[in-house]
Amino acid sequence: MHTIEEIAYKGKNLLYTSIIGLAGLSFLPEAFVEKDVPDKLDDIALFILGIIAVIWYIKAGNKYKRSLALPIMMTIGLVIKIVGLIIELDDPDSLGDDIGGVILFVSATILTWVQYAKKEQTA
């Protein structure tokens, strides 16, 4: 039997894992479309991060606990997309997905850290 806090953490952890995992999966096709190797690296790195997040979530007990792992992974995702944006600044054809990715990860990173800062409270 899990506590109310553990159930709440499971929901939050699933949300954050889903964002990272789905973003990694969504940006992966860009690695096959973009021509230059440096342009592909951020999309591949984000896919790997998504796999790591899903494995972390599935690992016994992680989904039910309050952990810094997912806020840190979300921040890493943001850094990956910012680096991708910087690398692709000189190539407008490759830049579009990175702008959307930065917007996604800025929003998700803020959400993740704000929610992490709020400790679950029971009545």
BAGURO-18279 format. One record per residue: residue number from 1; residue in one letter; chain; x, y, z of N, C-alpha, C in turn. Coordinates in nm, 3 decimals, decimal comma. Atoms other than C-alpha are relative to their C-alpha. Example, Ala and Ser with C-alpha at 12.3 -4.5 7.8 and 13.67 -1.06 7.14 Angstrom:
# BAGURO-18279
[1 'A' 'A' [0,089 -0,119 0,000] [1,230 -0,450 0,780] [0,090 0,120 0,000]] [2 'S' 'A' [-0,082 -0,119 -0,006] [1,367 -0,106 0,714] [-0,077 0,109 0,073]] 
# end
This chain:
# BAGURO-18279
[1 'M' 'A' [0,084 -0,118 0,000] [0,000 0,000 0,000] [0,089 0,125 0,000]] [2 'H' 'A' [-0,079 -0,121 0,011] [0,132 0,341 -0,094] [-0,071 0,115 0,070]] [3 'T' 'A' [0,055 -0,117 -0,067] [0,088 0,668 0,091] [-0,055 0,098 -0,104]] [4 'I' 'A' [0,052 -0,104 0,088] [-0,093 0,968 -0,053] [0,115 0,074 -0,068]] [5 'E' 'A' [-0,116 -0,069 0,057] [0,244 1,138 -0,102] [0,063 -0,081 -0,112]] [6 'E' 'A' [-0,060 0,085 0,102] [0,381 0,841 -0,294] [-0,084 -0,004 -0,128]] [7 'I' 'A' [0,089 -0,001 0,118] [0,078 0,836 -0,524] [0,014 0,133 -0,074]] [8 'A' 'A' [-0,019 -0,131 0,063] [0,121 1,210 -0,586] [0,134 0,006 -0,074]] [9 'Y' 'A' [-0,131 0,002 0,066] [0,491 1,161 -0,664] [-0,004 -0,086 -0,126]] [10 'K' 'A' [0,011 0,087 0,117] [0,402 0,878 -0,902] [-0,060 0,078 -0,117]] [11 'G' 'A' [0,062 -0,080 0,106] [0,175 1,114 -1,099] [0,095 0,104 -0,056]] [12 'K' 'A' [-0,095 -0,102 0,045] [0,433 1,391 -1,111] [0,115 -0,064 -0,076]] [13 'N' 'A' [-0,113 0,066 0,065] [0,715 1,154 -1,198] [-0,039 -0,055 -0,137]] [14 'L' 'A' [0,048 0,048 0,130] [0,506 1,001 -1,476] [-0,011 0,116 -0,099]] [15 'L' 'A' [0,010 -0,118 0,087] [0,435 1,348 -1,616] [0,137 0,043 -0,051]] [16 'Y' 'A' [-0,133 -0,047 0,039] [0,800 1,451 -1,617] [0,071 -0,102 -0,089]] [17 'T' 'A' [-0,060 0,105 0,083] [0,917 1,116 -1,754] [-0,062 0,000 -0,139]] [18 'S' 'A' [0,069 -0,003 0,129] [0,655 1,139 -2,028] [0,048 0,116 -0,086]] [19 'I' 'A' [-0,046 -0,117 0,076] [0,765 1,488 -2,130] [0,139 -0,028 -0,059]] [20 'I' 'A' [-0,136 0,026 0,047] [1,131 1,385 -2,151] [0,001 -0,111 -0,104]] [21 'G' 'A' [0,002 0,115 0,091] [1,059 1,051 -2,318] [-0,064 0,032 -0,133]] [22 'L' 'A' [0,069 -0,033 0,125] [0,811 1,183 -2,572] [0,077 0,105 -0,080]] [23 'A' 'A' [-0,082 -0,098 0,072] [1,034 1,480 -2,656] [0,117 -0,072 -0,068]] [24 'G' 'A' [-0,111 0,076 0,059] [1,326 1,242 -2,711] [-0,043 -0,078 -0,122]] [25 'L' 'A' [0,053 0,076 0,112] [1,114 1,026 -2,936] [-0,041 0,092 -0,115]] [26 'S' 'A' [0,047 -0,094 0,103] [0,968 1,326 -3,122] [0,113 0,066 -0,077]] [27 'F' 'A' [-0,111 -0,067 0,067] [1,301 1,488 -3,197] [0,095 -0,097 -0,071]] [28 'L' 'A' [-0,090 0,097 0,062] [1,477 1,165 -3,302] [-0,004 0,002 -0,152]] [29 'P' 'A' [-0,001 -0,002 0,147] [1,358 1,179 -3,667] [0,084 0,113 -0,060]] [30 'E' 'A' [-0,084 -0,110 0,048] [1,542 1,512 -3,701] [0,144 -0,047 -0,020]] [31 'A' 'A' [-0,136 0,050 0,013] [1,867 1,319 -3,656] [0,021 -0,068 -0,135]] [32 'F' 'A' [-0,010 0,065 0,130] [1,791 1,135 -3,980] [-0,018 0,098 -0,115]] [33 'V' 'A' [0,030 -0,099 0,103] [1,681 1,446 -4,172] [0,113 0,101 -0,015]] [34 'E' 'A' [-0,104 -0,102 0,005] [1,956 1,690 -4,079] [0,126 -0,055 -0,064]] [35 'K' 'A' [-0,114 0,044 0,080] [2,265 1,677 -4,297] [0,130 -0,006 0,078]] [36 'D' 'A' [-0,129 -0,010 -0,069] [2,550 1,781 -4,068] [-0,004 -0,076 0,133]] [37 'V' 'A' [-0,009 0,078 -0,123] [2,665 1,559 -3,781] [-0,024 0,086 0,125]] [38 'P' 'A' [0,027 -0,079 -0,121] [2,673 1,844 -3,523] [-0,149 0,033 0,018]] [39 'D' 'A' [0,143 -0,030 -0,007] [2,308 1,921 -3,608] [-0,080 -0,119 0,053]] [40 'K' 'A' [0,069 0,122 -0,043] [2,213 1,562 -3,525] [0,022 -0,030 0,148]] [41 'L' 'A' [-0,042 0,040 -0,134] [2,386 1,543 -3,187] [-0,103 0,032 0,108]] [42 'D' 'A' [0,096 -0,036 -0,105] [2,126 1,729 -2,981] [-0,123 -0,090 -0,004]] [43 'D' 'A' [0,118 0,085 0,013] [1,842 1,517 -3,117] [0,030 -0,142 0,050]] [44 'I' 'A' [-0,041 0,133 -0,048] [2,030 1,193 -3,047] [0,017 0,004 0,152]] [45 'A' 'A' [-0,020 -0,013 -0,145] [2,130 1,314 -2,699] [-0,134 0,007 0,073]] [46 'L' 'A' [0,132 -0,010 -0,062] [1,769 1,402 -2,621] [-0,071 -0,135 0,000]] [47 'F' 'A' [0,058 0,134 0,005] [1,656 1,056 -2,732] [0,061 -0,089 0,109]] [48 'I' 'A' [-0,068 0,079 -0,104] [1,915 0,894 -2,504] [-0,047 0,044 0,139]] [49 'L' 'A' [0,051 -0,050 -0,128] [1,802 1,118 -2,217] [-0,141 -0,053 0,026]] [50 'G' 'A' [0,135 0,055 -0,015] [1,445 1,004 -2,280] [0,003 -0,146 0,043]] [51 'I' 'A' [-0,014 0,140 -0,039] [1,551 0,641 -2,255] [0,044 -0,011 0,146]] [52 'I' 'A' [-0,048 0,000 -0,138] [1,738 0,713 -1,932] [-0,115 0,034 0,096]] [53 'A' 'A' [0,112 -0,039 -0,086] [1,430 0,885 -1,785] [-0,100 -0,114 0,015]] [54 'V' 'A' [0,095 0,111 -0,006] [1,202 0,594 -1,873] [0,056 -0,114 0,084]] [55 'I' 'A' [-0,063 0,105 -0,080] [1,447 0,342 -1,727] [-0,001 0,039 0,148]] [56 'W' 'A' [0,003 -0,048 -0,139] [1,474 0,554 -1,410] [-0,140 -0,019 0,058]] [57 'Y' 'A' [0,137 0,010 -0,049] [1,095 0,562 -1,378] [-0,041 -0,145 0,025]] [58 'I' 'A' [0,039 0,141 -0,010] [1,053 0,187 -1,432] [0,074 -0,071 0,114]] [59 'K' 'A' [-0,080 0,064 -0,103] [1,329 0,097 -1,186] [-0,078 -0,006 0,131]] [60 'A' 'A' [0,079 0,028 -0,121] [1,182 -0,047 -0,866] [-0,005 0,117 0,098]] [61 'G' 'A' [0,022 -0,100 -0,103] [1,035 0,218 -0,641] [0,023 0,145 -0,039]] [62 'N' 'A' [-0,030 -0,138 0,035] [1,160 0,526 -0,823] [-0,126 0,082 -0,028]] [63 'K' 'A' [0,120 -0,075 0,039] [0,817 0,624 -0,953] [-0,074 0,056 0,121]] [64 'Y' 'A' [0,074 -0,041 -0,119] [0,688 0,661 -0,596] [0,076 0,095 0,091]] [65 'K' 'A' [-0,077 -0,083 -0,094] [0,960 0,880 -0,450] [0,029 0,139 -0,054]] [66 'R' 'A' [-0,041 -0,137 0,032] [1,049 1,245 -0,444] [0,150 -0,004 -0,024]] [67 'S' 'A' [-0,140 0,011 0,037] [1,379 1,269 -0,625] [0,040 0,118 -0,087]] [68 'L' 'A' [-0,056 -0,106 0,085] [1,599 1,532 -0,783] [0,032 -0,050 -0,141]] [69 'A' 'A' [-0,042 0,056 0,129] [1,667 1,296 -1,074] [-0,076 0,061 -0,117]] [70 'L' 'A' [0,076 -0,050 0,116] [1,382 1,412 -1,300] [0,012 0,151 -0,019]] [71 'P' 'A' [-0,027 -0,142 0,025] [1,419 1,789 -1,240] [0,138 0,023 -0,063]] [72 'I' 'A' [-0,134 -0,013 0,059] [1,788 1,746 -1,319] [-0,002 -0,046 -0,146]] [73 'M' 'A' [0,008 0,047 0,138] [1,710 1,541 -1,631] [-0,073 0,100 -0,089]] [74 'M' 'A' [0,074 -0,100 0,077] [1,458 1,804 -1,744] [0,092 0,118 -0,032]] [75 'T' 'A' [-0,094 -0,110 0,021] [1,724 2,072 -1,699] [0,105 -0,039 -0,103]] [76 'I' 'A' [-0,096 0,050 0,101] [1,970 1,860 -1,899] [-0,064 0,006 -0,139]] [77 'G' 'A' [0,071 -0,010 0,128] [1,707 1,838 -2,174] [-0,002 0,143 -0,052]] [78 'L' 'A' [-0,002 -0,141 0,038] [1,683 2,217 -2,174] [0,138 0,041 -0,051]] [79 'V' 'A' [-0,137 -0,034 0,042] [2,061 2,251 -2,196] [0,030 -0,062 -0,138]] [80 'I' 'A' [-0,022 0,066 0,129] [2,070 1,999 -2,483] [-0,064 0,081 -0,113]] [81 'K' 'A' [0,068 -0,076 0,106] [1,813 2,199 -2,683] [0,061 0,139 -0,019]] [82 'I' 'A' [-0,066 -0,131 0,014] [1,986 2,531 -2,609] [0,131 -0,015 -0,078]] [83 'V' 'A' [-0,125 0,026 0,073] [2,319 2,387 -2,727] [-0,032 -0,029 -0,147]] [84 'G' 'A' [0,041 0,027 0,138] [2,141 2,252 -3,037] [-0,038 0,128 -0,073]] [85 'L' 'A' [0,037 -0,130 0,059] [1,996 2,598 -3,100] [0,124 0,081 -0,035]] [86 'I' 'A' [-0,123 -0,075 0,024] [2,339 2,758 -3,070] [0,078 -0,060 -0,119]] [87 'I' 'A' [-0,074 0,067 0,108] [2,500 2,498 -3,300] [-0,065 0,028 -0,135]] [88 'E' 'A' [0,072 -0,012 0,127] [2,230 2,543 -3,564] [-0,038 0,144 -0,036]] [89 'L' 'A' [0,033 -0,140 0,028] [2,206 2,926 -3,554] [0,036 0,042 -0,142]] [90 'D' 'A' [-0,045 -0,040 0,134] [2,394 2,953 -3,882] [-0,073 -0,075 -0,112]] [91 'D' 'A' [0,073 0,080 0,099] [2,159 2,706 -4,057] [-0,150 0,011 0,025]] [92 'P' 'A' [0,143 -0,023 -0,025] [1,802 2,840 -4,069] [-0,089 -0,121 -0,032]] [93 'D' 'A' [0,079 0,118 0,035] [1,675 2,515 -4,229] [-0,005 -0,102 0,115]] [94 'S' 'A' [-0,007 0,095 -0,110] [1,780 2,315 -3,922] [-0,047 0,059 0,133]] [95 'L' 'A' [0,024 -0,072 -0,126] [1,686 2,573 -3,661] [-0,140 -0,016 0,057]] [96 'G' 'A' [0,140 -0,004 -0,043] [1,306 2,540 -3,644] [-0,034 -0,093 0,115]] [97 'D' 'A' [0,034 0,095 -0,106] [1,280 2,227 -3,429] [0,063 0,038 0,133]] [98 'D' 'A' [-0,067 -0,038 -0,124] [1,526 2,368 -3,177] [-0,070 0,114 0,071]] [99 'I' 'A' [0,076 -0,109 -0,063] [1,321 2,682 -3,118] [-0,119 -0,059 0,077]] [100 'G' 'A' [0,111 0,065 -0,068] [1,016 2,471 -3,038] [0,045 -0,084 0,118]] [101 'G' 'A' [-0,055 0,081 -0,108] [1,229 2,238 -2,827] [0,040 0,083 0,121]] [102 'V' 'A' [-0,038 -0,088 -0,110] [1,367 2,525 -2,621] [-0,125 0,050 0,073]] [103 'I' 'A' [0,125 -0,045 -0,063] [1,014 2,657 -2,561] [-0,060 -0,111 0,086]] [104 'L' 'A' [0,051 0,114 -0,075] [0,899 2,310 -2,455] [0,080 -0,021 0,128]] [105 'F' 'A' [-0,082 0,032 -0,116] [1,192 2,254 -2,221] [0,011 0,115 0,100]] [106 'V' 'A' [0,006 -0,111 -0,097] [1,188 2,604 -2,068] [-0,126 -0,015 0,084]] [107 'S' 'A' [0,127 0,015 -0,070] [0,821 2,553 -1,980] [0,001 -0,121 0,093]] [108 'A' 'A' [0,001 0,124 -0,078] [0,866 2,195 -1,861] [0,100 0,007 0,116]] [109 'T' 'A' [-0,100 -0,013 -0,107] [1,179 2,278 -1,659] [-0,053 0,087 0,113]] [110 'I' 'A' [0,060 -0,086 -0,104] [1,001 2,561 -1,478] [-0,107 -0,079 0,077]] [111 'L' 'A' [0,104 0,080 -0,063] [0,702 2,334 -1,410] [0,060 -0,104 0,095]] [112 'T' 'A' [-0,060 0,107 -0,078] [0,923 2,053 -1,284] [0,063 0,053 0,129]] [113 'W' 'A' [-0,066 -0,054 -0,119] [1,128 2,269 -1,046] [-0,100 0,062 0,097]] [114 'V' 'A' [0,102 -0,059 -0,089] [0,823 2,456 -0,912] [-0,072 -0,112 0,074]] [115 'Q' 'A' [0,069 0,112 -0,064] [0,644 2,127 -0,845] [0,093 -0,074 0,097]] [116 'Y' 'A' [-0,093 0,066 -0,091] [0,957 1,976 -0,691] [0,014 0,080 0,130]] [117 'A' 'A' [-0,016 -0,086 -0,117] [0,987 2,273 -0,456] [-0,118 -0,013 0,097]] [118 'K' 'A' [0,118 0,019 -0,084] [0,634 2,204 -0,328] [0,000 -0,141 0,056]] [119 'K' 'A' [0,006 0,133 -0,062] [0,651 1,918 -0,083] [-0,146 -0,036 0,020]] [120 'E' 'A' [0,139 0,045 -0,016] [0,333 1,710 -0,073] [-0,045 0,019 0,144]] [121 'Q' 'A' [0,056 -0,019 -0,134] [0,111 1,796 0,220] [-0,131 -0,076 0,011]] [122 'T' 'A' [0,125 0,073 -0,021] [-0,160 1,576 0,357] [-0,080 0,069 0,109]] [123 'A' 'A' [0,088 -0,065 -0,099] [-0,459 1,691 0,559] [0,006 -0,071 0,132]] 
# end
